[in-house]
Structure formats: structure tokens, C-alpha cells
Amino acid sequence: MSRFVTRFLKDEAGATAIEYGLIAALIAVVIIGSVGLAGGAVDATFQSIASALAT
């Protein structure tokens, strides 16, 4: 039992996987936020073009 606990405490594979998961989640949040902000600007640009073409 002692060897199992020692080996479990030294194993860092799970911690590395969790860190990679957190980094991927952070990158996803940044991408979603930037697309949301850029989407509003693009929508406003298309609306102004559409209104200019309509007149």
C-alpha cells in the first residue's frame, strides 16, 4: 500500500492533463470573446453598407 501511495504522489500525468485542459478552456474563452466583439463591429459595418445601398 505504501508503494501505491508513493507512486501516486509522484505521478504528474494527471496534473499535466488538467493544466492542458485549463489552457485549452482559457483559449476557447478568449476566442469566443473576441469573435463576439468583432461580430458586433462587422454587423454594424454591414448594416451601414446595406442602408447606404438602399438609399
C-alpha positions as CSV (number, residue, x, y, z in Angstrom):
1,M,0.0,0.0,0.0
2,S,2.9,2.3,0.8
3,R,4.4,1.9,-2.7
4,F,1.0,2.7,-4.3
5,V,0.7,6.0,-2.3
6,T,4.3,7.0,-3.1
7,R,3.8,6.2,-6.8
8,F,0.5,8.1,-6.8
9,L,2.0,11.2,-5.3
10,K,4.9,11.2,-7.7
11,D,2.7,10.7,-10.8
12,E,2.2,14.1,-12.5
13,A,0.5,12.9,-15.7
14,G,-3.0,13.8,-14.3
15,A,-1.8,17.3,-13.2
16,T,-0.4,17.9,-16.7
17,A,-3.6,16.8,-18.4
18,I,-5.6,19.2,-16.1
19,E,-3.2,22.0,-16.9
20,Y,-3.6,21.4,-20.6
21,G,-7.4,21.3,-20.2
22,L,-7.4,24.6,-18.4
23,I,-5.2,26.2,-21.0
24,A,-7.5,25.0,-23.8
25,A,-10.5,26.3,-21.9
26,L,-8.9,29.7,-21.5
27,I,-8.0,29.9,-25.2
28,A,-11.6,29.0,-26.1
29,V,-13.0,31.8,-23.8
30,V,-10.6,34.3,-25.4
31,I,-11.6,33.2,-28.9
32,I,-15.3,33.3,-28.1
33,G,-15.0,36.8,-26.6
34,S,-13.0,38.2,-29.5
35,V,-15.4,36.7,-32.0
36,G,-18.3,38.3,-30.1
37,L,-16.7,41.7,-30.1
38,A,-15.7,41.5,-33.7
39,G,-19.1,40.2,-34.7
40,G,-20.8,43.3,-33.4
41,A,-18.4,45.6,-35.3
42,V,-18.8,43.5,-38.5
43,D,-22.6,43.6,-38.1
44,A,-22.6,47.4,-37.7
45,T,-20.4,47.7,-40.8
46,F,-22.8,45.5,-42.9
47,Q,-25.8,47.5,-41.7
48,S,-24.3,50.8,-42.7
49,I,-23.4,49.4,-46.1
50,A,-26.9,47.9,-46.6
51,S,-28.5,51.3,-45.6
52,A,-26.2,53.1,-48.0
53,L,-27.1,50.8,-50.8
54,A,-30.8,51.1,-50.1
55,T,-30.8,54.9,-50.5
